[in-house]
Amino acid sequence: MAQGIAGAQRAGEIDDAALDPLLAASSIMTLIMGLMHAETLVPQLIGEAAWRDFIAAGVERLLAPR
């Protein structure tokens, strides 16, 4: 994932040269691992469009240019 983020930076798809690809990838993977437990922690959110949109926006903010 870090290599993909670095490649996106080189291609201009991620316009933040200061973004550390390894830290960004680690953050995203940590989020994914947490989401894997969502069905036990917050089962009422599974399948909710607002929850999905909230998570997607968080990842976008992480990778967005500053």
C-alpha positions as CSV (number, residue, x, y, z in Angstrom):
1,M,0.0,0.0,0.0
2,A,2.8,2.4,0.8
3,Q,4.3,1.8,-2.6
4,G,1.0,2.6,-4.2
5,I,0.7,5.8,-2.3
6,A,4.3,6.8,-3.2
7,G,3.4,6.0,-6.9
8,A,0.3,8.1,-6.7
9,Q,2.5,10.9,-5.3
10,R,4.9,10.6,-8.2
11,A,2.0,10.5,-10.7
12,G,0.5,13.7,-9.2
13,E,-2.6,11.8,-8.0
14,I,-1.7,12.7,-4.4
15,D,-0.5,16.3,-4.4
16,D,1.2,16.2,-1.0
17,A,4.9,15.6,-1.2
18,A,5.1,15.8,2.6
19,L,2.8,12.9,3.1
20,D,4.8,9.9,4.4
21,P,3.6,6.9,2.3
22,L,4.5,4.4,5.1
23,L,2.7,6.3,7.8
24,A,-0.4,6.9,5.5
25,A,-0.5,3.2,4.6
26,S,-0.2,2.2,8.3
27,S,-3.0,4.6,9.2
28,I,-5.3,3.2,6.6
29,M,-4.5,-0.4,7.5
30,T,-5.1,0.4,11.2
31,L,-8.5,1.8,10.2
32,I,-9.3,-1.3,8.1
33,M,-8.4,-3.6,11.0
34,G,-10.7,-1.6,13.3
35,L,-13.4,-1.7,10.7
36,M,-13.1,-5.5,10.7
37,H,-14.3,-5.5,14.3
38,A,-17.2,-3.0,13.7
39,E,-19.8,-5.8,13.6
40,T,-19.1,-6.5,17.2
41,L,-18.4,-3.0,18.4
42,V,-21.1,-1.0,16.6
43,P,-23.2,-3.5,14.7
44,Q,-25.9,-0.9,14.1
45,L,-23.6,1.0,11.7
46,I,-22.9,-2.0,9.4
47,G,-24.6,-1.2,6.0
48,E,-25.4,2.4,6.9
49,A,-24.6,4.8,4.1
50,A,-23.7,7.6,6.5
51,W,-21.1,5.4,8.2
52,R,-19.6,4.3,4.9
53,D,-19.5,7.9,3.6
54,F,-17.9,9.0,6.9
55,I,-15.1,6.4,6.7
56,A,-14.5,7.1,3.0
57,A,-14.2,10.9,3.7
58,G,-11.7,10.2,6.5
59,V,-9.5,8.2,4.1
60,E,-9.8,10.9,1.5
61,R,-8.8,13.6,4.0
62,L,-5.7,11.5,4.9
63,L,-4.6,11.3,1.3
64,A,-5.8,14.8,0.2
65,P,-3.4,17.6,-0.6
66,R,-2.8,20.0,2.2
